[in-house]
Structure formats: structure tokens, C-alpha cells
Amino acid sequence: THTHTYRHQIMAVTGVASAALANTRVSFIGLGKMAGFMLQAIVRAGTVPTSNIVATRTTQANLDRTADRFPGIGTSLDNCAAVADADVVFLGIKPQDFNDVSKPLAGLLKPSCVVISMLGGLPLFRLQKGLKHGPIVRTMPNVPVSLGHGMLPYFCSQDVTEQQKQLTLSLMEPMGMAMELAREGQLDMATAISGSSPAYFLLMLEALVEAGVHIGLKRDVAFNLTLESMLGTALMAKEHNGNLVSLKYSVTSPGGTTASALYQAEKSALRNTVSEMVWAAYRRALEIADEDDKDKVIGPGYWEPKQVNSD
């Protein structure tokens, strides 16, 4: 298979990795919401000494807030100074700010430094061109990285060495599960699934809680019933290696309450709605990545390019 998970490999060499990371210098250029969650996971796990971490912000007020949130790390308004001796650089800026941020950094990174980008819509070739640097890893993590249960699909440039990849994975390990994708384009697909799915699950959670209230349960009771059921079901699905159909059948008695509910779900085209949600997210990810081609659309019912009116 072209898709691999590396958490078990990292855990097998935790002692070696920890010793190596003790001298690793990590810089966060910008500290947006996702970058902040990733730094939170690293600091909480003690993966890298806080004295070896530097984060840059654009204002002194933001620097002060960062210093309060992460005691012991270095903070700076100077991106160039922050990356000078860095072994790993996380790009935590907004994608639209990349051109301005990258210009003064171009050519400054030492050859052994690996850049980890969370910038949606910016492909490797644009990142490499802007930074004049080869070893770059693109990843699209999701919000649960803040709790150490995130999903981190990633793709490496050809310039990334095995040592740099293992270093990247060691930093990702306390954030959740890292998964290497077969090609860069799959990052946009992953965005539509793991990147956006926390919102999908929260929508379903909200809908079930509201339905519980509608049939007469107190809100806190409905919430706890739904939340614990969702958590338990996720663990069951993991235990059964993703065999979802047989697992669903095991809790669906003929002529029972679950069978009636699932019949209504199919009758209401819930499955198709979910599919359309994912396609909508994927199309938007492609639009963001290629803002110059507004007429390119894909997915069910969109296989042909839009016709442009020549009038």
C-alpha cells in the first residue's frame, strides 16, 4: 500500500528520538490557531525543550500572549533571526501572507533544516520557490491535535531525507497519528475528510442532542448519552479494523428501533448528503489551491468544465 502510518515506528524508538530532539531547534513562523495547537502538543509532551523553541508574531501584544501561553519558549518579531539556526521550521502563517513572509527568508535556511507547512492551497513547488529551500513537508492536521488525538496526513518533497522525515514524525507523534500519502494531490482530499470532519461530527452530535431534547430528554442527559455513545462507537470501529458494515449489522435487529431509524436515514438520502458535503469541501480546497482557474469544477454532476459565456 502507498499509505503508511508511522506512530508505532516512532514509539519503538522513543528513547533514541528523545535524546536526538534534546538538541533540536524548532521555530514557528507565525502562530495561527493550528500552529498554536501543534506547539501546544509539543510543549505538553516535552518533545523538545522549551528553551529550544522560538515563535514569531507580528505584534508585541501577540508576542506577550504567546509568552504567557507557552512559558519558557523564545519569542521574536524577527523571522530571519528565528530561522537562522533552526533544524525545523513550522510555517504557521496565513497562506495569503506567504509571499511577503518568504521573500526575506529566501536562502536563509540551513540545508539540513526541514520546513513543515500547514498552509492550505500552497503546493510544494511554490513553497520551495518562495523559500529557495528543498526539504519541505506539507501536512493538513485537524483540530484534535490540541489533545494529542489529531490526524496529520503529510507528503514530503523529494529533497526530504529519511532522517528529516523521522525528525518530522517524532515532532508529530504527540499530536496524534501521522499518515504519509501517495501523492501531494491527496492532501486536498484529506482536507475534505480529516480536516473538515470534526465539524461534520459536531453537526451530527448537535443534531442528535437536539433530537433527544425534542423527544423529551433533558439537554445534559441527551448530550452525555450521545457523546459517550459516539466515543464508544469510534473505539469499536477502530477495534474492528474499519469493518463498518458488519459492525452496523451487529447493532441492528430485524424490525427493531435501529432498523427503523436507518431506513429513515436512507429514505432521507443522508448518505448522499454526506457525500455531497465531502465533495463540496474537496472542490473548495481545489479552488483555494488554484484561484486562477475559477472554471474548473469536479465531482458528481460536475465532470465537465463549466461553459464560459463568450458574449
C-alpha positions in Angstrom: 0.0 0.0 0.0 1.1 3.6 -0.6 -0.4 4.8 2.6 1.6 4.2 5.8 1.1 5.1 9.4 4.2 5.7 11.5 3.1 6.1 15.1 4.2 2.5 16.0 7.6 3.1 14.4 8.1 6.3 16.4 7.0 4.8 19.7 9.5 1.9 19.1 12.4 4.4 19.1 11.1 6.9 21.6 14.3 6.8 23.7 16.5 7.5 20.7 14.3 10.2 19.4 14.1 12.0 22.7 17.8 12.1 23.0 18.2 13.5 19.5 15.4 16.0 20.0 17.0 17.4 23.1 19.3 19.4 20.8 16.8 20.2 18.1 16.0 23.8 17.5 12.4 24.5 16.4 11.0 27.7 15.0 7.3 28.6 14.4 7.0 31.4 11.9 3.6 32.8 12.8 1.4 31.1 15.3 -2.1 30.8 13.9 -4.7 28.6 15.5 -3.5 25.3 14.1 0.2 26.1 14.6 -0.7 27.0 18.2 -2.4 23.6 18.7 0.7 21.9 17.3 3.1 23.8 19.6 0.8 23.1 22.5 1.2 19.3 21.8 4.9 19.6 21.6 5.3 21.6 24.8 2.8 19.4 26.7 4.7 16.2 25.7 8.1 17.8 26.4 9.3 16.6 23.0 11.7 19.5 22.6 13.0 21.7 25.5 11.1 24.9 25.6 14.4 26.8 25.5 15.0 25.4 22.0 11.7 26.7 20.6 11.1 30.1 19.1 7.8 31.5 17.9 7.4 34.7 15.9 4.4 37.0 15.8 3.7 40.3 14.0 2.9 42.4 17.1 4.3 42.8 20.6 0.9 42.2 22.1 0.7 38.8 20.4 4.2 38.0 21.5 3.3 38.7 25.1 0.2 36.5 24.8 2.4 33.7 23.3 4.9 34.0 26.1 2.2 33.8 28.7 0.6 30.7 27.0 3.9 28.9 26.5 6.3 29.9 29.3 10.0 29.2 28.6 9.9 29.5 24.8 11.6 32.3 22.9 9.5 34.9 21.1 10.5 37.3 18.4 9.3 39.8 15.8 12.2 38.9 13.5 11.5 35.9 11.3 15.0 35.9 9.9 16.7 35.7 13.3 14.2 33.0 14.3 15.1 30.6 11.4 18.9 31.3 11.4 19.9 28.1 13.4 16.6 26.2 13.2 16.6 22.5 12.5 12.8 22.5 11.9 10.6 25.4 10.8 6.8 25.3 11.1 5.0 27.7 8.8 2.1 28.9 10.9 1.1 32.0 8.9 -1.9 32.6 6.6 -1.5 31.2 3.1 -2.1 34.7 1.6 0.8 36.1 3.6 3.4 33.6 2.3 4.8 35.7 -0.5 5.6 38.6 1.8 6.9 36.4 4.6 9.1 34.2 2.4 10.9 36.9 0.5 13.3 37.9 3.3 13.7 34.2 4.3 14.7 33.0 0.9 18.0 31.2 1.0 18.5 31.8 4.8 17.6 28.3 6.0 20.5 25.9 6.5 20.4 22.9 4.1 19.7 20.4 6.9 16.6 22.3 8.1 13.2 20.8 7.3 10.2 23.0 6.8 6.8 21.8 7.9 4.0 23.7 6.1 0.3 23.7 7.2 -0.6 26.3 4.5 -3.6 25.0 2.6 -3.5 25.6 -1.1 0.2 26.2 -1.4 1.9 23.3 -3.3 5.5 22.2 -2.7 6.9 23.8 -5.8 5.6 27.2 -4.7 6.9 26.8 -1.1 10.3 25.7 -2.4 10.5 28.5 -4.9 9.5 31.1 -2.3 11.9 29.9 0.4 14.6 28.8 -2.1 14.8 25.6 0.0 14.3 21.9 -0.9 13.3 19.8 2.2 9.7 20.6 2.8 6.9 18.5 4.3 3.3 19.5 3.7 0.7 18.5 6.3 -3.0 19.2 6.9 -3.7 18.5 10.5 -7.0 18.8 12.2 -8.1 20.5 15.4 -7.8 17.4 17.7 -4.0 17.7 17.5 -4.5 20.0 20.5 -5.5 17.0 22.6 -2.9 14.6 21.1 -5.6 12.8 19.0 -5.3 14.6 15.7 -4.9 13.3 12.2 -1.8 14.5 10.3 -1.8 13.5 6.6 1.5 14.5 5.1 3.6 14.5 1.9 7.3 15.1 1.6 9.2 16.8 -1.2 11.9 14.6 -2.9 14.6 16.6 -1.1 13.5 15.4 2.4 15.9 12.8 3.7 14.9 9.8 5.8 16.5 11.4 8.8 14.5 14.6 8.2 11.3 12.6 7.8 11.8 10.7 11.1 12.5 14.0 12.8 9.2 15.4 11.5 7.4 12.3 12.6 8.9 12.5 16.1 7.5 16.0 16.4 4.1 14.9 15.1 3.9 11.9 17.4 2.4 13.7 20.5 -0.1 15.4 18.2 -1.8 12.2 17.0 -1.4 9.9 14.1 0.7 10.8 11.1 -0.2 9.3 7.7 2.0 9.5 4.6 0.0 10.0 1.4 0.9 8.6 -2.0 0.8 11.9 -3.8 0.6 15.5 -3.0 -2.8 16.0 -4.5 -4.3 13.7 -1.9 -3.8 16.4 0.7 -6.8 18.2 -0.7 -8.8 15.0 -0.4 -7.6 14.5 3.2 -8.7 18.1 4.0 -12.2 17.2 3.0 -12.2 14.1 5.3 -10.0 14.5 8.3 -9.5 18.3 8.1 -13.2 19.1 8.0 -14.8 16.1 9.6 -14.6 17.3 13.2 -17.2 19.9 12.1 -19.2 17.1 10.5 -19.2 15.0 13.7 -20.0 18.0 15.8 -23.0 18.7 13.5 -24.2 15.1 13.9 -23.6 15.4 17.7 -25.6 18.6 17.8 -28.5 17.1 15.7 -28.7 14.0 18.0 -28.7 16.1 21.1 -31.5 18.3 19.7 -33.5 15.3 18.7 -33.1 13.9 22.2 -34.5 17.1 23.6 -37.3 17.0 21.1 -38.5 13.6 22.3 -38.3 14.7 26.0 -34.8 14.3 27.4 -33.1 17.0 29.4 -30.3 18.6 27.3 -27.4 17.4 29.6 -28.8 13.9 29.6 -29.1 13.9 25.8 -25.6 15.3 25.4 -24.0 12.7 27.7 -25.9 9.8 26.1 -24.9 11.0 22.6 -21.3 11.9 23.4 -20.4 8.7 25.2 -22.1 6.6 22.5 -20.1 8.4 19.8 -16.8 7.8 21.7 -17.6 4.2 22.3 -18.6 3.6 18.7 -15.4 5.2 17.4 -13.4 2.8 19.6 -15.4 -0.2 18.4 -14.8 0.8 14.8 -11.1 1.0 15.5 -11.1 -2.3 17.2 -12.9 -3.9 14.2 -10.3 -2.5 11.8 -12.9 -0.4 9.9 -15.3 -3.3 9.2 -18.2 -0.8 9.5 -21.0 -2.8 7.7 -20.7 -5.9 9.9 -20.4 -3.7 13.0 -23.6 -1.8 12.0 -25.4 -5.1 11.4 -24.4 -6.3 14.9 -26.4 -3.4 16.5 -29.4 -3.6 14.0 -32.0 -6.1 15.0 -34.6 -7.0 12.3 -37.7 -4.9 12.7 -36.2 -3.1 15.7 -35.7 0.6 16.6 -32.3 0.9 14.9 -33.6 -0.7 11.7 -36.4 1.8 11.6 -34.1 4.7 12.2 -31.6 3.6 9.5 -34.5 3.1 7.0 -35.5 6.7 7.6 -31.9 7.8 7.1 -31.6 6.1 3.7 -35.1 7.4 2.7 -33.9 10.9 3.5 -30.7 10.4 1.4 -28.4 11.0 4.4 -25.6 9.0 2.8 -25.8 11.2 -0.4 -25.8 14.4 1.7 -22.6 13.3 3.5 -21.0 12.5 0.1 -22.0 15.9 -1.2 -20.6 17.6 1.9 -17.2 15.9 1.3 -17.2 16.8 -2.4 -18.1 20.4 -1.6 -15.1 20.6 0.8 -12.8 19.0 -1.8 -13.9 21.3 -4.5 -13.3 24.3 -2.3 -9.9 23.0 -1.4 -9.0 22.8 -5.1 -10.4 26.3 -5.7 -8.2 27.8 -3.0 -5.2 26.0 -4.4 -5.9 27.2 -7.9 -7.5 30.6 -7.7 -6.6 31.4 -11.3 -8.9 28.7 -12.7 -12.3 29.5 -11.4 -14.0 27.5 -14.2 -12.6 24.1 -13.1 -15.1 22.1 -11.1 -15.2 18.4 -10.3 -17.3 15.8 -8.6 -20.8 14.3 -9.2 -22.6 16.3 -11.8 -19.5 18.4 -12.4 -17.3 16.3 -14.5 -17.3 18.7 -17.5 -15.7 22.2 -17.2 -18.2 25.0 -16.8 -19.1 26.7 -20.1 -17.9 30.2 -20.2 -20.4 32.6 -21.9 -18.5 34.3 -24.7 -21.0 37.1 -25.0 
